[in-house]
Amino acid sequence: MTTTGENAPGSGTSTPMVKAVNVWKSFGHVDVLKGIDLEVRRGEVMTLLGPSGSGKSTFLRLINHLETLSGGRLYVDGELIGYSERNGRLHELPPSAVERRRAEIGMVFQRFNLFPHMTALRNVMEAPIGVRRERRDVVQQRAMELLDRVGLAHRASSYPGALSGGQQQRVAIARALAMKPKLMLFDEPTSALDPELVGEVLDVMKDLARSGMTMIVVTHEIGFAREVADHAVFIDDGVVVESGNPLQVLTDPRHSRTQAFLSKVL
C-alpha cells in the first residue's frame, strides 16, 4: 500500500481515496513530517500509531488543509487538497474553494468542540444548513437519523453540558457525518474520555467501518486497530517506520522502534 509515485492519481473507482507523495511539514526550523508516502484505498480503515509528537495529528490536519504543506503532494479522491498545480508548482486555492473540498472530509478531534448553546440536534444540523444551504426539514430528518445511528436520538434536545464525554463525542461523529463526507478522519477520538466511556465511541466507529466508510484513525487503542483496521502504520519522528497488515505490525513488528513502542502500550 505504501507508494512513492510521482504523478497525480487519475479519476475512477481505482483512484486511492488518499494519496500522500513525499509529504513534508515544517514549523520554523523543525521538520515534523519528513517525506510521508501513503495510500488509503476506498472503504479502507487505516490506523496511525506512534508516540506523541511523531507527526500523526499533523498529517491528519494536512489532509483537511488545516495546515499547509511544506513539500510534496497530498490528494483526496484524485484532487489536490487546498492547492492547484501549475507548471509543477503549488498555488493555494482561495478560501471558498478550500471550504468546498474540506466539506467532503469529516474530522473528529480529541475534544468534542460542540456548540454549547445548541442542542445535540442543532449541532448536527448546523453545517449542512450554514455551509451547504440545504433545506432545514431535509437536514433535520437526516440529523435525527444520524443521532439514532450513534444511539442518541433520545438526547436530541439535550445541550452538550448535559451529556457525558462519550455522548458528546458521538454527537461530534454524527455532526461530521451530516455533511455526507467521502472520508472520515479521527484524531485520537477517545483520548479525552474516561475509560468506561471509550467503548461506546469505538462501537460507533466499528459500525462506520462495517458500512464501508473510508477512515484514517490516529489512536492508541491497539485492540481497535487489531480488530477493525485494514492497514496499520507506525510513525515515529516524522517518518513511516513500519506499515502493513495490522496483525503483522501489532503482533510481529519487524522494526525495533515499533517493538519498543508496542511493549509500552500493550
C-alpha positions, 0 to 999 in steps of 0.5 A: 500500500505504501507508494512513492509515485510521482504523478497525480492519481487519475479519476475512477473507482481505482483512484486511492481515496488518499494519496500522500507523495513525499509529504513534508511539514515544517514549523520554523526550523523543525521538520515534523513530517519528513517525506510521508508516502501513503495510500488509503484505498476506498472503504479502507480503515487505516490506523496511525500509531506512534508516540506523541509528537511523531507527526500523526495529528499533523498529517491528519490536519494536512489532509483537511488543509488545516495546515499547509504543506511544506513539500510534496503532494497530498490528494483526496479522491484524485484532487489536490487538497487546498492547492492547484498545480501549475507548471509543477508548482503549488498555488493555494486555492482561495478560501471558498474553494478550500471550504468546498473540498474540506466539506467532503472530509469529516474530522473528529478531534480529541475534544468534542468542540460542540456548540454549547448553546445548541442542542445535540440536534442543532449541532448536527444540523448546523453545517449542512444548513450554514455551509451547504444551504440545504433545506432545514426539514431535509437536514433535520430528518437526516440529523435525527437519523444520524443521532439514532445511528450513534444511539442518541436520538433520545438526547436530541434536545439535550445541550452538550453540558448535559451529556457525558464525554462519550455522548458528546463525542458521538454527537461530534461523529454524527455532526461530521457525518451530516455533511455526507463526507467521502472520508472520515478522519479521527484524531485520537477520538477517545483520548479525552474520555474516561475509560468506561466511556471509550467503548461506546465511541469505538462501537460507533466507529466499528459500525462506520467501518462495517458500512464501508466508510473510508477512515484514517484513525490516529489512536492508541487503542491497539485492540481497535486497530487489531480488530477493525483496521485494514492497514496499520502504520507506525510513525515515529519522528516524522517518518513511516517506520513500519506499515502493513497488515495490522496483525503483522505490525501489532503482533510481529513488528519487524522494526525495533522502534515499533517493538519498543513502542508496542511493549509500552502500550500493550 
